Amino acid sequence: MYKVKIVVVCGSGVAMAMHAAYKLKEKLEAEKLSVHIDGSGNNELPGRIANYDIVVSNVQVTVETNKPVFNAIPLITGVGEDELVEKIIVKVKEIQAEKSA
């Protein structure tokens, strides 16, 4: 099974990204999904985005990309978190199906 790579980006530094990444990892592992999740500062994204399948960010992503980008705010505030996680689960499964085909 293809391990989907997700980067969680925070504009103000890595601490908030790591908090959101940890919460997301717990939720996706509970669904038995094969994922690798990293946290990153927004300033690091241009050099790292090529290594990931999905971007979850609490700031506007200014890097040109064709990868799916999700808003990380619900992971930080808890408001709308379940809906966000459900959308990410759907996308992870789509990517795994594409990569496994």
C-alpha atoms as one frame of an Amber mdcrd trajectory, in Angstrom:
protein
   0.000   0.000   0.000   1.352   3.405  -0.999   2.189   5.612   2.001   0.686
   9.069   1.298   2.985  11.907   2.325   1.332  14.943   3.944   3.001  18.172
   5.014   1.301  20.398   7.587   2.420  24.013   7.178   2.260  26.876   9.663
   3.032  30.481   8.822   4.455  31.347  12.210   6.772  28.388  12.642   6.830
  24.683  13.164   5.250  24.339  16.652   1.654  24.885  15.504   2.262  22.723
  12.429   3.560  19.883  14.608   0.487  20.139  16.870  -1.866  19.956  13.871
   0.233  17.199  12.269   0.036  15.096  15.458  -3.758  15.433  15.626  -4.116
  14.571  11.935  -1.789  11.572  12.259  -3.845  10.190  15.172  -7.088  10.517
  13.206  -5.708   8.952  10.005  -4.015   6.087  11.847  -7.345   5.367  13.586
  -8.717   4.849  10.055  -5.831   2.398   9.376  -4.483   4.633   6.594  -0.840
   4.435   5.551   0.465   8.012   5.812   3.639   9.900   6.626   3.035  13.366
   8.112   5.585  16.140   8.643   5.303  19.661  10.017   6.959  22.580   8.258
   7.256  26.338   8.391   5.816  28.184   5.393   9.279  29.473   4.461  10.489
  25.872   3.960   7.610  24.832   1.678   9.083  25.849  -1.708  12.032  23.499
  -1.223   9.978  20.652   0.258   6.612  20.573  -1.536   7.815  18.203  -4.265
   8.243  15.479  -1.620   4.575  15.461  -0.576   1.190  14.377  -1.960  -1.010
  16.683   0.166  -0.504  20.101   1.794  -2.437  21.128   4.924  -1.720  24.774
   5.777  -2.990  27.514   8.074  -1.648  30.192   5.705  -2.165  30.830   2.018
   0.094  28.552  -0.027   1.943  30.809  -2.451   3.979  28.014  -4.050   2.695
  26.961  -7.474   1.406  23.405  -7.055  -1.088  20.962  -8.514  -1.251  19.106
  -5.180  -4.387  19.242  -3.033  -4.221  21.958  -0.373  -6.417  21.885   2.744
  -6.936  24.570   5.391  -5.315  23.530   8.711  -7.296  25.955  10.919  -9.893
  23.310  11.943  -7.078  21.111  13.310  -5.920  24.025  15.462  -9.312  25.326
  16.639 -11.306  22.080  16.606 -14.126  23.855  14.731 -14.929  21.842  11.598
 -12.170  19.348  12.404 -14.191  16.200  11.670 -15.318  17.545   8.287 -11.734
  18.451   7.351 -10.400  15.062   8.410 -13.116  13.341   6.362 -12.077  15.320
   3.235  -8.430  14.416   3.810  -9.335  10.725   4.290 -11.153  10.748   0.932
  -8.144  12.362  -0.768  -5.667   9.938   0.859  -7.718   6.983  -0.411  -7.879
   8.508  -3.920  -4.102   8.966  -4.014  -3.503   5.437  -2.731  -5.821   4.045
  -5.429  -4.006   6.052  -8.144  -0.534   5.022  -6.958  -1.523   1.372  -6.548
  -3.094   1.089 -10.001
